[in-house]
């Protein structure tokens, strides 16, 4: 699995609080994500928000037993936790508290971080390095985004495609901060489950094929992002969203858009929860069918591939 000829594929799950969805459903979705990885022999990284992590307490031992990793996905995932604009003292407090809470529950050091809504800054990465984190994965290099809460993120457009040490003054430039930034894969279109809901399985297979060719040529890992709760909590069949329901004034305040993106994007989604679950299984099987694909956790990749080259 650490062969230099391998193509590293890093499957990552963002486990948001999603407190408006019943706890039973959220837990069922989490277990479904674990089982899906188990069937394809995938070692994955689960980025868990500390606030409601106790819901998965009895699952953490199972995760570790199967080679998965628990990473930190912030403290609350609330509208206030936007690391691209939070004051430094507030960031330090949130990161410290989230790390301590999660490590106590997991019973081990947490080495990987992904910020809520993948919003980050140089301040964030410097603080994560101070906390002893090995990896951050909050940058989506060359993603062209007009509808999410990261609306027209110019930092993404010009950030390095390969893993890099960030600059002390910019999260989107290479430098010497002692933490690895491992970008989420994109070729204008991001390699994430939301894109599959909008564009379909065939488009995601085509995107993976392009990313695989790039990885073969450059050694860059392929990083996929998904949310377990999408398997149960959103886009149910028979409940089509209307234009009118998505254009309420409250959805277009600056604070709402910064936290949730443009609400109209819900109209782009073609898959319900069951269809997305089935498509995800098929996508994972498709990825596994390519020669030399090696599924691994994000910290495992950093330890065996990046740390050995420095």
N, C-alpha and C positions, 0 to 999 in steps of 0.2 A: 504493500500500500504506500510505501514511501519511495518507490522506484522513480527515478528522475524521468522515465519515459511515460509515466502515468499522466492522465489528464484529471487534475483534482476538481471534483464537483462538490460544492458546499451547499447543502440544502439547509435553509434557515427558516425558522418559524417565529413570527412575532406574536407573543401571547399577551394581547392587550387586556385590560380589565373588563371592558365591554359589560359594565355593571347593569345595563338596561336589558341584558339577555339573562334569563334564569341560570343560576349556578349549575344546575343539573345539565343544561344544554352545553354550557361552556366546557364542563368537564368531559362530556361525551365527545365533543369535538376534539379536545386535547388527546383523549385516548385513541380516537380515530386516526389522528396524525401519527401518533406513536406506532399504531398497528400497521399503517401504510408503509412507514419506513422499515418496519420489521420484515414485512413481506418481500421487500426489495433489497434487504441487507444493507440498508442505508444508515450510516452514523450521521446524525444531524445535530444542529445547534438550536435550542429552544431559548429565545430571548424572552424572559418573563418579567413583567412589571411587578415590582416588589409589593405594592399596596395590597393586592389580592392574591399573592402567591400561595398563601396557606391553602387555597382551594386545591392545589396540586401537590400538597405536602407528601402524601403517600405515594405519589407517582415519581418523585425525585430519585428514590432508590432504584426503581425500575429503569428509569432513564439511564442512570449511571451504569447499571448492570449490563445494559445493552450497548454501551459505548457512546451514548449521546452526551451532549454538553448542555449545561444550563448557563446561559448568559444573562446579563442584566439589561432590561428594557425600560430603565428609568424608575422613578418612585411612584408617580400617580398616573401618568399619561393624561393628565388633565390639560385644560386649555392654557394653563399657566406654565406648563413644562415645555417650553420651546427653547431649545438650547442655542438657537441662532440669535436670540435677543435677551435671554435672561441675564440679570446682573451676576457678576462673578461670585459674590458671596452666596447668592441663592443657588447657583449651580453647584458650588462646593457642598453646601448643606444637603441638597437633594442627592447628589452622587454618593456622598458619604453615607447618608441614611439608607438609601436604596441598597448599596453594597453590603452594609452591615446586616440589614434585615434578610437579604437573600442568602448571604453566606451562612447565617445562623440556621435558616430553613434547609438549605442544601447540605450543610455539613461539610463544605469544602470551599476552597478559594474560587471565586468567580473571576475569570480572566478575560472575558469578552463582553463588549458593550455595543448596544445599538440604541440610539436615542429615539424617543417617541417621534413619530412622523418623519423619521430620518432627517431631523434638523440638527445641525451641529455648527461648531465654530472653533477657532483656534483656542479660545479660552477653554472650551469643553475638552479638547484633546490634551491640552497641557494638564488639566486637572485629572483626567483619567490616567495619564502617565504617572502623576504624583501618587495616585491611589494604587499603583502597581498593576494596572491592566496591561495585558499583552496585546490585545486586538480591539479595534473599533471597526464597525461596518455600517457607517451611516452616510456614506457618499455614494452617489449613483452616477458614475462617470459617463458623460455623453448622453445622458437621458434628456430628451426634449419634452418638457412637461408644461402643459397649458391649463390643466384642470385640477391638479392636486393642491395640497396646502403648500407645496414647494413651487408654486407658480413661477415659471421662468427663472429657474435658479441658474444664474450665469456661472456660479462656482462649479456646478456639476459639468457644465459644457466644456470647461477648460481643464478640469482636474485630470491627473494621470489615470490611465486605464489599468495599469498593473499595480499591485500592492506597493505602498510607499510609506516612508516615515514622513509625517507632515511637518510643515514649516511652523515655527513658533508663532508666526503672525498670520497664518492662513491655513485653514483646514483643507484647502484645495490645491496646495502646492507642496512639492517634495521638500523636505528639510531634515532636521535632526532630532525632533521630539521622539523620545524612546517609547513609541507605541506604533504598532502597524495599523495603517488604514487599509482595509481590504474592501474595495468597492463592490457594490451590488452590480451585477452584470446588466448591460444595456447596449443597444445599438440604435440610438434614438428611442426605440421602444424598450421599456424596462422588462427584464426577465423576472416577472412577478405574477402572482396568481390573479391580481386585478386585471392585468393585461389579457390573461387567458379568458377571463369572464367576458371581456369586451371583444376580443379578436378571434377567440376560438382555439381549439387544440392544434389544428394544422399550422396556424401562425406561430404558436409556441414551439412546435417541433422544428419549423424552419428556422426560427431564431436560435434554438439550441444548436442546430447544425452549423450555423455561421459562427457561433461562439466556440464550438468545438474546433472548427478549423483554425480560428485565431489562437486558441489554447495550444493546439499542436505546434503552431508556428512560434509562439512567443513564451509559452510556459505559464501564461496567465490563468488563474483558476476561474471556474464558472460558478457564480454565486446566484442562487435562486432564493427568492423571498416569498413566503406565503403566510396566511393567517389561519390557524385551525378553526376559528369561530365561523369562517366563511362556509364551512361544511354544514352548519346548522342554523346560523343566525341571520343570514341576509339573503335576499333574492328568492323567496319561496315561490314555487310554481302557483300560478293562478292569482298572484297579487301584483299585477303590473303597475308600475309607478306612472302616474300621469304627469304631463308638463306642469299642470296647475299645482300639484302637490309638491313639486320641486322648485317652485318659484316664489315661495313665501318670503316676505321681506326679511324675516329673522335669519334666513339662510345666507344673506348677502351683506351682513355686517362685516367689517374688517376683522374683528376678533373671530367670527365663525369661519370665515374663509381661511384665515391663518391656521386654524386648528383642523379643519375638515376638508378644505378645498371647495371647488365649485360643486354644489349639490346636483347640478344638471348631469354630472358624470354618471349618476345612478341609472340614467336612461340609456346609457351605452352598454350596460351589462346584459349579455345574452343568455347566461347560464344561471339556473337556480342552484341551490345548495347541493342537491343530489348529483346534478350534471357536472358541477365543478369537482366533486369528490371523485367521480368516475374518470373525468378527464385528467385529474391529478395523478391517479394511479397509472393511467396509460402513459402520461408524460414521463413519470419516473421509470417505468419499464422501458420506454423508448431510450431514455438517457443511458440506462444500464446496458442496453444492447450494443453500444458503441465500444470499439476496442480500447482497452487500457483506461477506461473510466474508473476512477477511484473515489468513492464517496467517503468523506471524512468531516469531522467537526472543524470549525473555523480555527480553534486554538491548536488542534492537531496539525492542520496545514501550516500555521505560522511556525510551530515548533520544528517540524520536520523539513520544511522547504525554505522558509525565510530566515530563521535564526541561524541555520547552517551556512548561509551565504554571507553573513556579516561578521 
